[in-house]
């Protein structure tokens, strides 16, 4: 039995990778309101900055998706 899918409008585990001396990439899978799971990523100058940038993008993505489907 496999893992259950992400609920709509949520994201999975955040992974952070070092790209260079002062550059990090944070990635997570996000399940959009159309039911499709997509990879979302953001960069920052520190681990925390990259993760915070990603969380902000995921938060805003959820607002945009929800507003598009209200009509």
C-alpha positions in Angstrom: 0.0 0.0 0.0 1.4 3.4 -1.0 1.6 6.7 0.7 -1.7 8.7 0.6 -1.6 11.8 -1.7 -1.1 15.3 -0.3 -4.4 17.0 0.5 -5.3 19.8 -1.9 -3.7 23.1 -1.0 -0.9 21.6 1.1 2.8 21.0 0.7 5.1 18.2 1.6 8.6 18.1 3.2 10.9 21.0 2.5 14.3 20.1 1.2 17.2 22.6 1.2 20.3 22.3 -1.0 23.5 24.3 -1.0 24.2 25.8 -4.5 27.2 27.9 -3.8 29.1 29.9 -1.2 26.1 32.0 -0.1 23.2 30.4 -2.2 20.6 27.9 -1.1 17.6 26.3 -2.9 14.5 25.2 -1.0 12.1 22.8 -2.7 8.8 21.2 -1.8 5.9 19.5 -3.6 2.6 21.4 -3.5 -0.8 20.0 -4.4 -2.6 22.7 -6.3 -6.4 23.2 -6.3 -6.7 21.5 -9.6 -5.4 18.3 -8.0 -1.9 18.3 -9.7 1.2 18.0 -7.5 3.9 20.3 -8.6 7.5 21.1 -7.4 7.9 24.6 -6.1 11.4 26.1 -5.4 12.9 29.3 -4.2 16.4 30.5 -3.5 18.0 32.6 -0.7 21.4 33.6 0.7 21.0 31.3 3.7 19.1 28.1 4.5 16.6 30.0 6.5 16.1 32.7 3.9 15.5 30.1 1.2 13.0 28.2 3.3 11.2 31.4 4.3 11.0 32.5 0.6 9.6 29.1 -0.3 7.0 29.2 2.6 5.9 32.7 1.4 5.6 31.5 -2.2 3.5 28.5 -1.1 1.3 30.6 1.1 0.7 33.1 -1.8 0.2 30.2 -4.3 -2.6 28.9 -2.2 -4.4 32.3 -2.1 -4.1 32.7 -5.8 -5.4 29.2 -6.5 -8.3 29.6 -4.2 -9.3 32.9 -5.7 -9.2 31.5 -9.2 -11.7 28.8 -8.3 -14.2 30.9 -6.4 -16.1 32.1 -9.5 
